[in-house]
């Protein structure tokens, strides 16, 4: 798991409160946390695949060869 569950839940709930004031959302499901983790893993796979093969430091997030 890439995410700190507690902090991610708090951040989601804060964003919902700020961006959707009419919605009284008080919980975040485990399913959403798993989905976010899967998306992060896929983004990392793409970034690693697109990263230039030079040096010894992973230093850029390049998507789609950009």
DSSP file (Angstrom, degrees, kcal/mol; ACC not computed):
  #  RESIDUE AA STRUCTURE BP1 BP2  ACC     N-H-->O    O-->H-N    N-H-->O    O-->H-N    TCO  KAPPA ALPHA  PHI   PSI    X-CA   Y-CA   Z-CA
    1    1 A X              0   0    0      0, 0.0    33,-0.1     0, 0.0     4,-0.0   0.000 360.0 360.0 360.0 124.4    0.0    0.0    0.0
    2    2 A X        +     0   0    0      2,-0.1     2,-0.2     3,-0.0    35,-0.0   0.786 360.0  75.1 -81.4 -30.1    1.5    3.3   -1.1
    3    3 A X  S    S-     0   0    0     30,-0.2     2,-0.9     1,-0.0     3,-0.1  -0.566  79.2-127.3 -91.8 146.5   -1.0    5.5    0.8
    4    4 A X     >  -     0   0    0     -2,-0.2     4,-2.6     1,-0.2     5,-0.2  -0.837  27.6-151.3 -82.7 111.1   -1.2    6.2    4.5
    5    5 A X  H  > S+     0   0    0     -2,-0.9     4,-2.8     1,-0.2     5,-0.2   0.891  88.4  49.5 -57.4 -45.9   -4.9    5.3    4.9
    6    6 A X  H  > S+     0   0    0      1,-0.2     4,-2.3     2,-0.2    -1,-0.2   0.945 115.2  42.5 -61.9 -49.5   -5.6    7.6    7.8
    7    7 A X  H  > S+     0   0    0      1,-0.2     4,-2.5     2,-0.2    -1,-0.2   0.868 114.1  51.9 -66.3 -36.1   -4.1   10.7    6.1
    8    8 A X  H  X S+     0   0    0     -4,-2.6     4,-2.6     2,-0.2     5,-0.2   0.924 109.8  48.9 -66.7 -43.8   -5.7    9.8    2.8
    9    9 A X  H  X S+     0   0    0     -4,-2.8     4,-2.7    -5,-0.2     5,-0.2   0.945 112.8  48.0 -58.4 -47.9   -9.1    9.5    4.4
   10   10 A X  H  X S+     0   0    0     -4,-2.3     4,-2.4    -5,-0.2    -2,-0.2   0.913 111.7  49.7 -60.4 -43.0   -8.7   12.8    6.1
   11   11 A X  H  X S+     0   0    0     -4,-2.5     4,-2.4     2,-0.2    -1,-0.2   0.912 111.5  48.3 -64.1 -42.6   -7.5   14.5    2.9
   12   12 A X  H  X S+     0   0    0     -4,-2.6     4,-2.7     1,-0.2    -2,-0.2   0.943 112.8  47.9 -61.6 -47.8  -10.5   13.2    0.9
   13   13 A X  H  X S+     0   0    0     -4,-2.7     4,-2.3     1,-0.2    -2,-0.2   0.872 111.6  50.3 -64.1 -36.8  -13.0   14.2    3.6
   14   14 A X  H  X S+     0   0    0     -4,-2.4     4,-2.3    -5,-0.2    -1,-0.2   0.912 111.7  48.1 -65.2 -42.3  -11.4   17.7    3.8
   15   15 A X  H  X S+     0   0    0     -4,-2.4     4,-3.3     2,-0.2     5,-0.4   0.908 111.6  49.8 -65.0 -41.4  -11.6   18.1    0.0
   16   16 A X  H  X S+     0   0    0     -4,-2.7     4,-2.7     1,-0.2     7,-0.3   0.931 111.4  49.2 -61.5 -45.4  -15.2   16.9    0.0
   17   17 A X  H  < S+     0   0    0     -4,-2.3    -2,-0.2    -5,-0.2    -1,-0.2   0.900 118.3  39.7 -60.8 -41.8  -16.1   19.4    2.7
   18   18 A X  H  < S+     0   0    0     -4,-2.3     3,-0.4    -5,-0.1    -2,-0.2   0.914 126.3  32.5 -73.8 -45.1  -14.4   22.3    0.9
   19   19 A X  H  < S+     0   0    0     -4,-3.3    -3,-0.2     1,-0.2    -2,-0.2   0.704 128.3  34.1 -91.5 -21.5  -15.5   21.4   -2.7
   20   20 A X    ><  +     0   0    0     -4,-2.7     3,-2.2    -5,-0.4    -1,-0.2  -0.540  65.1 167.6-132.1  67.1  -18.9   19.9   -2.1
   21   21 A X  T 3  S+     0   0    0     -3,-0.4    -1,-0.1     1,-0.3    -2,-0.1   0.710  74.3  58.5 -60.2 -22.9  -20.4   21.8    0.9
   22   22 A X  T 3  S+     0   0    0      2,-0.0     2,-0.6     1,-0.0    -1,-0.3   0.564  90.9  82.7 -81.6  -7.8  -23.9   20.4    0.4
   23   23 A X    <   -     0   0    0     -3,-2.2     2,-1.5    -7,-0.3    -3,-0.1  -0.874  66.6-154.3-105.1 118.1  -22.7   16.8    0.7
   24   24 A X        +     0   0    0     -2,-0.6     2,-0.5     2,-0.0    -3,-0.1  -0.615  27.6 169.3 -90.5  77.4  -22.3   15.5    4.3
   25   25 A X        +     0   0    0     -2,-1.5    -8,-0.1   -12,-0.1     3,-0.1  -0.799   9.5 163.4 -92.2 126.2  -19.7   12.8    3.5
   26   26 A X        +     0   0    0     -2,-0.5     2,-0.3     1,-0.1    -1,-0.1   0.461  54.3  49.0-123.4  -4.7  -18.2   11.3    6.7
   27   27 A X        -     0   0    0    -14,-0.0     2,-0.4     2,-0.0    -1,-0.1  -0.956  55.5-152.7-138.4 156.0  -16.6    8.1    5.5
   28   28 A X        -     0   0    0     -2,-0.3   -19,-0.1    -3,-0.1     2,-0.1  -0.999  28.4-126.4-126.6 128.7  -14.2    6.8    2.9
   29   29 A X     >  -     0   0    0     -2,-0.4     4,-1.5     1,-0.1     3,-0.2  -0.345  12.0-126.2 -77.2 154.3  -14.4    3.1    1.8
   30   30 A X  H  > S+     0   0    0      1,-0.2     4,-2.5     2,-0.2     5,-0.2   0.837 110.9  63.8 -61.2 -34.0  -11.6    0.7    1.8
   31   31 A X  H  > S+     0   0    0      1,-0.2     4,-2.4     2,-0.2    -1,-0.2   0.908 101.4  48.9 -59.2 -43.3  -12.5    0.0   -1.9
   32   32 A X  H  > S+     0   0    0      2,-0.2     4,-2.6     1,-0.2    -1,-0.2   0.907 109.9  51.4 -64.2 -41.6  -11.6    3.6   -2.8
   33   33 A X  H  X S+     0   0    0     -4,-1.5     4,-2.0     1,-0.2    -2,-0.2   0.900 111.1  47.9 -62.9 -40.3   -8.3    3.4   -1.0
   34   34 A X  H  X S+     0   0    0     -4,-2.5     4,-2.3     2,-0.2    -2,-0.2   0.906 111.0  51.5 -64.8 -41.4   -7.5    0.1   -2.9
   35   35 A X  H  X S+     0   0    0     -4,-2.4     4,-2.2     1,-0.2    -2,-0.2   0.908 109.9  49.0 -63.2 -42.0   -8.5    1.8   -6.2
   36   36 A X  H  X S+     0   0    0     -4,-2.6     4,-2.5     2,-0.2    -1,-0.2   0.908 110.2  51.6 -62.3 -41.6   -6.2    4.8   -5.5
   37   37 A X  H  X S+     0   0    0     -4,-2.0     4,-2.2     1,-0.2    -2,-0.2   0.900 109.4  49.7 -62.3 -41.6   -3.3    2.4   -4.7
   38   38 A X  H  X S+     0   0    0     -4,-2.3     4,-2.2     2,-0.2    -1,-0.2   0.903 110.8  50.1 -63.7 -41.9   -3.8    0.5   -7.9
   39   39 A X  H  X S+     0   0    0     -4,-2.2     4,-2.5     2,-0.2    -2,-0.2   0.904 109.7  50.5 -64.2 -41.5   -3.8    3.8   -9.9
   40   40 A X  H  X S+     0   0    0     -4,-2.5     4,-2.4     2,-0.2    -2,-0.2   0.922 110.0  50.5 -62.0 -43.5   -0.6    5.0   -8.2
   41   41 A X  H  X S+     0   0    0     -4,-2.2     4,-2.3     1,-0.2    -2,-0.2   0.904 111.3  48.2 -61.7 -41.7    1.0    1.6   -9.0
   42   42 A X  H  X S+     0   0    0     -4,-2.2     4,-2.2     2,-0.2    -1,-0.2   0.896 110.9  51.1 -66.0 -40.2    0.0    2.0  -12.7
   43   43 A X  H  X S+     0   0    0     -4,-2.5     4,-2.5     2,-0.2    -2,-0.2   0.901 110.5  49.2 -63.7 -40.2    1.2    5.5  -12.8
   44   44 A X  H  X S+     0   0    0     -4,-2.4     4,-2.9     2,-0.2     5,-0.3   0.914 108.5  53.0 -64.8 -42.7    4.6    4.4  -11.4
   45   45 A X  H  X S+     0   0    0     -4,-2.3     4,-2.2     1,-0.2    -2,-0.2   0.931 112.7  44.6 -56.5 -46.1    4.8    1.6  -14.0
   46   46 A X  H  X S+     0   0    0     -4,-2.2     4,-1.9     2,-0.2    -2,-0.2   0.907 113.6  49.6 -66.1 -42.1    4.3    4.1  -16.8
   47   47 A X  H  X S+     0   0    0     -4,-2.5     4,-1.0     2,-0.2    15,-0.3   0.904 111.8  48.0 -65.1 -41.2    6.7    6.7  -15.3
   48   48 A X  H  < S+     0   0    0     -4,-2.9     3,-0.5     1,-0.2    -1,-0.2   0.908 111.7  50.2 -65.1 -42.2    9.4    4.0  -14.9
   49   49 A X  H  < S+     0   0    0     -4,-2.2    -1,-0.2    -5,-0.3    -2,-0.2   0.856 115.5  43.3 -63.6 -35.0    8.9    2.8  -18.4
   50   50 A X  H  < S+     0   0    0     -4,-1.9    -1,-0.2    12,-0.3    -2,-0.2   0.561  88.3 112.1 -88.5 -10.1    9.1    6.4  -19.8
   51   51 A X  S  < S-     0   0    0     -4,-1.0    10,-0.0    -3,-0.5     7,-0.0  -0.391  76.7-106.1 -70.1 137.9   12.1    7.5  -17.7
   52   52 A X        -     0   0    0      1,-0.1     2,-1.6    -2,-0.1    -1,-0.1  -0.330  25.4-124.9 -60.5 143.3   15.4    8.2  -19.5
   53   53 A X  S    S+     0   0    0     -3,-0.1     2,-0.3     3,-0.0    -1,-0.1  -0.484  72.5 107.6 -89.9  66.1   18.0    5.5  -19.0
   54   54 A X        +     0   0    0     -2,-1.6     3,-0.3     3,-0.1    -2,-0.0  -0.997  65.5   2.3-142.3 147.3   20.7    7.8  -17.8
   55   55 A X  S    S-     0   0    0     -2,-0.3     3,-0.0     1,-0.2     0, 0.0  -0.139  81.6 -88.8  72.4-173.4   22.3    8.4  -14.4
   56   56 A X  S    S+     0   0    0     -3,-0.0     2,-0.5     2,-0.0    -1,-0.2   0.275  94.5  88.5-118.1   6.6   21.4    6.5  -11.2
   57   57 A X        -     0   0    0     -3,-0.3     2,-0.9     2,-0.0    -3,-0.1  -0.926  69.4-137.4-117.0 129.3   18.6    8.7   -9.9
   58   58 A X        +     0   0    0     -2,-0.5     3,-0.1     1,-0.2    -3,-0.0  -0.737  46.4 151.5 -77.1 107.4   14.9    8.4  -10.7
   59   59 A X        +     0   0    0     -2,-0.9     2,-0.4     1,-0.1    -1,-0.2   0.424  40.8  54.7-127.5  -0.2   14.3   12.1  -11.1
   60   60 A X        -     0   0    0     -3,-0.1     2,-0.7    -8,-0.1    -1,-0.1  -0.984  56.2-144.8-140.3 148.2   11.4   12.7  -13.5
   61   61 A X        +     0   0    0     -2,-0.4     2,-0.5    -3,-0.1   -14,-0.1  -0.932  31.6 172.3-109.2 105.7    7.8   11.7  -14.0
   62   62 A X        -     0   0    0     -2,-0.7     2,-0.5   -15,-0.3   -12,-0.3  -0.967  12.6-164.7-116.4 123.7    7.3   11.4  -17.8
   63   63 A X  S >  S+     0   0    0     -2,-0.5     3,-1.2     1,-0.2   -16,-0.1  -0.920  72.1   0.2-111.0 133.6    4.1   10.0  -19.1
   64   64 A X  T 3  S-     0   0    0     -2,-0.5    -1,-0.2     1,-0.2   -17,-0.1   0.756 125.5 -64.9  65.9  25.6    3.7    8.9  -22.6
   65   65 A X  T 3         0   0    0     -3,-0.2    -1,-0.2     1,-0.1    -2,-0.0   0.613 360.0 360.0  76.6  11.9    7.3    9.7  -23.5
   66   66 A X    <         0   0    0     -3,-1.2    -2,-0.1     0, 0.0    -1,-0.1   0.471 360.0 360.0 -81.8 360.0    6.8   13.4  -23.0
